[in-house]
C-alpha cells in the first residue's frame, strides 16, 4: 500500500475513533463542526467541570485580558464543561518565570513551548511535559487529521509525541525587512538585493541622510546557517558528499563577524545591539530602516507594521525557503495536569473552532476588532486586547486576516510549507546526553562572546581567536566528534554511508 494512502487511512481512523470517544463521554451525542470555518465541538453533557491553566508568551499586557478570558470560558464551558485560566507572560521573562513555576510543582495544564524559548526537548527530558500519543488518539482527532507527519515530528522525542505543533509557517526564508518610506525616498531597487552585503550602499545612504534613524537594527546579529549553504538540522554543507560536521566557528561566520564589525564602526548598527533582550526592541520605535527576519513568513509585513510604529515595510528574501519543522511554536500538556484529557480536548477545539481561535488571537468583535469584507478585519490595537501572535494559540489557517494582509496569505503559507526544501537529514535526532557538560560549558562561552561578535560590537581581529580558544577548552570539539559519530551511525543505518 502507498505510504501516503496508508497514513491518510490511519488519520481518518484516528479521527473517527476520537469522535466516537467524545460522543461516548458526552452521553447525549456530539455535534461536530463540519469545516474549519465552523464552530466545532461536543456537548459537555456528562463531563465533570474542570479548570485548566494555560501558560503562553505575549508582547504586552492587555487591559481586557479578563474580559476576553470570560468570553473564552463561555465557549469552553458549553462545549467541554471546562473553564480556562489564561496566564500570558511577557516574552522577555517567559522562560525565567516558567522555570520558577515548574520548580514549584504548580498545576500546569497547557504550556506553550518551542525550539527557541522554553526549549521543548530540554523540558520534555526533565519531565515537565507528558507524552500524549494515546490522548491524541482519543481526543485529538481533528488535530491529527489537520497536519502531515512532518509537522508532528517537530514535537516528537524518542518516538513519543510531547507537544502539539501550531500550524503556521514551518519554512524559513531569511529576509531583510525594510521600511517602505525609505525604499521610496532613496529609490532602492529591492530586486537587486541577492545577498546581505548588497544592502550596504543603502545603509550608507540612511546614515548620511537620516540622522535620527538607525540604518540596521539588530540584537544578536543575523548569522544563520541557512544563508550559507549549511544544513539546518546538523551543521554540514548541504552539498558535501561525505557529510562532515563543521566546527562552531565556520569560515562563513568569520566573514559575517568581520562585516558586522565594519558596519558597527561605520555607525550603521544600533549601539546597544549586544545587550537588547528582544528583537522587537531594535525596531519597535519606528526609527530603524532595516532589520533581519530569519523566518520571512507570508503576511508578516502587517505584523511588522504594527510593531514598528505603524510604518509600512517590505520583505526582501535573501535565499529560498527551507522546511525547518514545526518546533518553533507548540503547546504541550504539563506533567502536573490533573486533566490531560480535557487539555487535549481544549487544544483540539481551539484548532477546529474558528470563533474560539480568533477570540484568543484578536479579542471580542466590535470592541477589539471589526469585520470588514470577506475574511478581513480591522484590528484596534488600542482597544484593550492586542496579541499580534496568531501563531501562539493554534492553527493560523482558521484566522481572520488583518487589513493589509495579502488576500492569499494562508495559501502562500501552505504553499511555502509544501514547497520548501527538506533537509537530507530529516529525522536525525542528536542525543546530547553524552556531552551535557561540554554543552553547558560551551553555552557559557557563547553567553560571554557571541552576541558581541555577531553584532559587531567587538573587533573579531582582537577577540575571535580568544573566543575560539575558550570554545576549544570548553569542549566544543568533543561535541563535534559526538555529532559526527551519531550522524555516521544514522547514515549507516539508512544505507547512506
KABEL-V858715 format. One record per residue. N is the residue number from 0. PHI is phi in radians with two decimals (NA if undefined). PSI is psi in whole degrees, -180 to 180 (999 if undefined). Layout:
# KABEL-V858715
[[N;PHI;PSI] [N;PHI;PSI]]
This chain:
# KABEL-V858715
[[0;NA;137] [1;-1.01;136] [2;-1.04;-40] [3;-1.12;-41] [4;-1.15;-41] [5;-1.09;-44] [6;-1.09;-38] [7;-1.14;-40] [8;-1.09;-44] [9;-1.15;-38] [10;-1.10;-44] [11;-1.13;-39] [12;-1.11;-42] [13;-1.08;-40] [14;-1.11;-44] [15;-1.10;-45] [16;-1.07;-40] [17;-1.14;-43] [18;-1.11;-41] [19;-1.10;-43] [20;-1.09;-41] [21;-1.13;-43] [22;-1.09;-42] [23;-1.11;-40] [24;-1.16;-32] [25;-1.55;-8] [26;1.08;-48] [27;-1.47;7] [28;1.62;173] [29;-2.32;154] [30;-2.06;92] [31;-1.31;146] [32;-1.35;132] [33;-1.18;-49] [34;-2.21;178] [35;-1.13;-29] [36;-1.42;-7] [37;-1.83;153] [38;-1.13;134] [39;-2.19;147] [40;2.80;-173] [41;-2.27;159] [42;-1.09;144] [43;-1.52;5] [44;-1.01;129] [45;1.61;-10] [46;-1.65;133] [47;-1.19;145] [48;-1.19;136] [49;-2.41;161] [50;-2.10;130] [51;-1.94;143] [52;-1.93;128] [53;-2.16;117] [54;-1.77;135] [55;-2.75;161] [56;-1.54;159] [57;-2.59;162] [58;-1.43;-33] [59;-2.63;157] [60;-1.33;152] [61;-2.11;129] [62;-1.07;-33] [63;-1.69;22] [64;-0.99;-45] [65;-1.13;-39] [66;-1.09;-44] [67;-1.19;-41] [68;-1.02;-42] [69;-1.11;-39] [70;-1.18;-38] [71;-1.06;-43] [72;-1.18;-26] [73;-1.09;-37] [74;-1.34;-49] [75;-1.22;-30] [76;-1.18;-40] [77;-1.22;-41] [78;-1.65;-26] [79;-2.24;-1] [80;0.87;43] [81;-2.35;144] [82;-1.88;158] [83;-2.19;130] [84;-1.75;99] [85;-1.35;125] [86;-2.22;77] [87;-1.26;147] [88;-2.30;140] [89;-1.11;147] [90;-0.94;-43] [91;-1.07;-30] [92;-1.93;4] [93;-1.02;-53] [94;-1.11;-45] [95;-1.07;-46] [96;-1.20;-39] [97;-1.12;-40] [98;-1.08;-38] [99;-1.15;-42] [100;-1.16;-41] [101;-1.05;-45] [102;-1.09;-29] [103;-1.37;-16] [104;1.33;18] [105;-1.20;163] [106;-1.12;127] [107;-2.42;108] [108;-1.53;-51] [109;-2.18;132] [110;-2.30;121] [111;-1.24;137] [112;-2.56;168] [113;-2.83;-176] [114;-1.65;8] [115;-2.32;-14] [116;-2.54;130] [117;0.86;64] [118;-0.87;123] [119;-1.24;-38] [120;-1.16;-42] [121;-1.02;-47] [122;-1.31;-30] [123;-1.12;-43] [124;-1.17;-30] [125;-1.38;-7] [126;1.51;16] [127;-1.23;-35] [128;-1.88;161] [129;-2.00;146] [130;-1.12;144] [131;-2.24;18] [132;-0.99;-50] [133;-1.15;-40] [134;-1.10;-40] [135;-1.12;-40] [136;-1.08;-34] [137;-1.50;-41] [138;-2.19;2] [139;-2.11;38] [140;-1.02;-45] [141;-1.20;-33] [142;-1.10;-49] [143;-1.04;-38] [144;-1.34;-14] [145;-1.53;-15] [146;-2.41;143] [147;-1.27;168] [148;-1.02;-35] [149;-1.09;-26] [150;-1.35;-42] [151;-1.14;-26] [152;-1.05;-23] [153;-1.09;-23] [154;-2.09;24] [155;-1.90;136] [156;-2.44;126] [157;1.02;33] [158;1.44;-1] [159;-1.98;147] [160;-1.55;121] [161;-1.97;-12] [162;-2.62;154] [163;-1.84;115] [164;-1.15;145] [165;-1.61;115] [166;-1.08;119] [167;-2.71;-160] [168;-1.18;122] [169;-2.00;11] [170;-2.02;135] [171;-1.73;135] [172;-2.34;81] [173;-0.85;130] [174;-2.48;161] [175;-1.68;145] [176;-1.96;123] [177;-2.22;133] [178;-1.13;129] [179;-1.10;-33] [180;-1.10;-33] [181;-1.45;-31] [182;-1.03;-46] [183;-1.21;-45] [184;-1.12;-40] [185;-1.80;9] [186;0.90;49] [187;-1.30;126] [188;-1.54;96] [189;-1.17;-21] [190;-1.29;-12] [191;-1.58;-4] [192;-1.57;104] [193;-1.90;-26] [194;-2.29;162] [195;-1.05;-34] [196;-1.10;-25] [197;-1.19;-15] [198;-1.49;-10] [199;-1.03;-44] [200;-1.01;-35] [201;-1.19;-40] [202;-1.07;-37] [203;-1.13;-40] [204;-1.09;-43] [205;-1.12;-43] [206;-1.04;-42] [207;-1.39;-34] [208;-1.80;-13] [209;-2.28;82] [210;-1.09;-22] [211;-1.73;9] [212;-2.02;136] [213;-1.43;121] [214;-1.07;-47] [215;-2.35;114] [216;-1.72;135] [217;-2.69;163] [218;-2.07;-43] [219;-2.25;26] [220;1.35;-165] [221;-2.37;14] [222;-1.12;130] [223;-2.62;141] [224;-0.98;-29] [225;-1.06;-27] [226;-1.39;-15] [227;-2.19;26] [228;1.24;23] [229;-1.88;137] [230;-1.09;152] [231;-1.68;-9] [232;-1.67;-44] [233;-2.38;136] [234;-1.29;83] [235;-2.35;153] [236;-1.13;134] [237;-1.14;-23] [238;-1.73;14] [239;-1.38;115] [240;-1.21;-23] [241;-2.13;84] [242;-0.85;117] [243;-2.05;122] [244;-1.15;130] [245;-1.47;156] [246;-1.25;170] [247;-1.04;-40] [248;-1.85;110] [249;-1.65;165] [250;-0.99;-36] [251;-1.12;-38] [252;-1.17;-39] [253;-1.04;-47] [254;-1.08;-43] [255;-1.08;-47] [256;-1.07;-40] [257;-1.13;-42] [258;-1.14;-43] [259;-1.10;-38] [260;-1.16;-39] [261;-1.06;-45] [262;-1.11;-40] [263;-1.11;-45] [264;-1.16;-28] [265;-1.45;-4] [266;1.46;19] [267;-1.42;-27] [268;-1.84;144] [269;-1.04;135] [270;-1.12;-27] [271;-1.65;18] [272;-0.96;-40] [273;-1.31;-16] [274;-1.93;-9] [275;-1.19;140] [276;-1.51;-36] [277;-2.09;139] [278;-1.02;-36] [279;-1.08;-25] [280;-1.10;-20] [281;-1.40;-19] [282;-2.39;-1] [283;-1.30;-3] [284;-1.68;0] [285;1.35;8] [286;-1.86;24] [287;-2.09;129] [288;-1.39;-41] [289;-2.43;144] [290;-2.61;173] [291;-1.84;137] [292;-2.20;113] [293;-1.22;-25] [294;-1.52;-49] [295;1.07;46] [296;-1.41;148] [297;-1.00;135] [298;1.46;-1] [299;-1.24;-13] [300;-1.01;-35] [301;-1.17;-43] [302;-1.11;-42] [303;-1.18;-37] [304;-1.05;-42] [305;-1.20;-28] [306;-1.62;-13] [307;-2.08;34] [308;1.61;9] [309;1.55;11] [310;-1.53;138] [311;-1.16;144] [312;-2.28;164] [313;-2.26;135] [314;-1.52;135] [315;-2.17;98] [316;-1.11;143] [317;-1.83;-28] [318;-2.50;170] [319;-1.21;163] [320;-1.42;150] [321;-2.23;135] [322;-1.33;111] [323;-1.87;6] [324;1.63;172] [325;-1.77;16] [326;-1.32;-1] [327;-1.39;-13] [328;-2.75;111] [329;-2.53;164] [330;-2.14;133] [331;-2.05;163] [332;-1.76;124] [333;-1.19;145] [334;-1.07;-29] [335;-1.52;5] [336;-1.22;131] [337;-1.50;-13] [338;-2.36;61] [339;-1.08;-30] [340;-1.10;-45] [341;-1.24;-29] [342;-1.15;-41] [343;-1.16;-40] [344;-0.99;-42] [345;-1.13;-47] [346;-1.13;-35] [347;-1.08;-42] [348;-1.19;-44] [349;-1.01;-40] [350;-1.37;-19] [351;-1.82;-25] [352;-1.74;106] [353;-1.09;-38] [354;-1.14;-44] [355;-1.17;-45] [356;-1.06;-48] [357;-1.22;-26] [358;-1.12;-44] [359;-1.14;-38] [360;-1.39;-47] [361;-1.97;-11] [362;1.59;-150] [363;-1.69;129] [364;-1.09;138] [365;1.60;-21] [366;-1.99;-48] [367;-1.80;-16] [368;-2.82;162] [369;-2.27;144] [370;-1.36;143] [371;-1.97;-95] [372;-2.17;145] [373;0.99;-127] [374;-1.66;10] [375;-1.59;149] [376;-2.35;158] [377;-1.88;113] [378;-1.45;139] [379;-1.80;94] [380;-1.15;-16] [381;-1.86;16] [382;-1.45;-6] [383;1.96;-9] [384;-2.65;114] [385;-2.63;112] [386;-1.72;-43] [387;1.02;26] [388;-2.40;64] [389;-1.05;-27] [390;-1.36;-8] [391;-1.39;-34] [392;-1.60;-35] [393;3.09;-147] [394;-1.38;113] [395;-1.22;-12] [396;-1.16;-12] [397;-1.78;10] [398;-1.53;155] [399;-1.30;159] [400;-1.86;121] [401;-1.12;149] [402;-0.92;137] [403;1.74;-15] [404;-1.26;150] [405;-1.06;137] [406;-0.98;-29] [407;-1.82;31] [408;-0.94;-47] [409;-1.13;-44] [410;-1.10;-39] [411;-1.07;-42] [412;-1.12;-48] [413;-1.07;-43] [414;-1.11;-43] [415;-1.08;-42] [416;-1.12;-40] [417;-1.36;-30] [418;-1.69;-8] [419;-1.13;147] [420;-1.12;136] [421;-1.79;136] [422;-1.09;143] [423;-1.18;-12] [424;-1.92;22] [425;-0.97;126] [426;1.79;-15] [427;-1.26;130] [428;-2.25;109] [429;-1.31;127] [430;-1.61;108] [431;-1.47;-5] [432;-0.98;-41] [433;-1.15;-18] [434;-2.22;32] [435;-1.01;-42] [436;-1.13;-46] [437;-1.09;-40] [438;-1.10;-42] [439;-1.12;-40] [440;-1.17;-42] [441;-1.14;-39] [442;-1.06;-40] [443;-1.11;-40] [444;-1.15;-42] [445;-1.10;-39] [446;-1.06;-31] [447;-1.42;-36] [448;-2.03;-36] [449;-1.04;-51] [450;-1.03;-40] [451;-1.17;-39] [452;-1.27;-43] [453;-1.21;-25] [454;-1.66;-1] [455;1.39;7] [456;-1.13;-36] [457;-2.04;157] [458;-1.42;118] [459;-1.11;-26] [460;-1.08;-28] [461;-1.70;-37] [462;-1.95;-13] [463;-1.16;-42] [464;-1.09;-39] [465;-1.12;-42] [466;-1.05;-48] [467;-1.12;-37] [468;-1.10;-43] [469;-1.22;-34] [470;-1.08;-44] [471;-1.09;-44] [472;-1.19;-27] [473;-1.35;-15] [474;1.87;20] [475;-1.03;-38] [476;-1.14;-34] [477;-1.13;-39] [478;-1.13;-43] [479;-1.04;-44] [480;-1.08;-41] [481;-1.17;-40] [482;-1.09;-42] [483;-1.10;-42] [484;-1.05;-48] [485;-1.21;-38] [486;-1.13;-44] [487;-1.05;-42] [488;-1.15;-39] [489;-1.13;-44] [490;-1.15;-41] [491;-1.10;-40] [492;-1.12;-21] [493;-1.85;11] [494;1.18;29] [495;-1.97;11] [496;-1.18;999]]
